[in-house]
Amino acid sequence: MWHNLKLENVGKIEKTVAEFTVWMVGVLPYAKMRVKIFENQLGMYTGRTDLAIKRKFDGSPENGLGDGRSIEEALENTINNFNEMLKTDGIDELTEDDIEYSEWSDF
């Protein structure tokens, strides 16, 4: 099983186990974003949005992130993290100037 692989020069292996399209009409400039869920070798899950918010305090783009013990929990925590960044930055609706998308090859 891939969870138990130990290979030379490999620090860790993650498996992409799910990809979701999340619609947030009225919040996102193009209405939707994608969330990828990865499983690590310990059986834990991590989610990441393909859309990064340019944060108000320093202008650096930050993706929504979340983890969990299941795909669903990681998805929920990722979206909650994204929403928390919106709330912290006082944003109701993002514009093109407020976001940065991940490279297509990363997603």
Summary of the structure (lengths in Angstrom):
residues: 107
radius of gyration: 15.2
end to end distance: 24.9
largest distance: 47.7
contacts: 280
relative contact order: 0.19
helix: 25%
strand: 37%
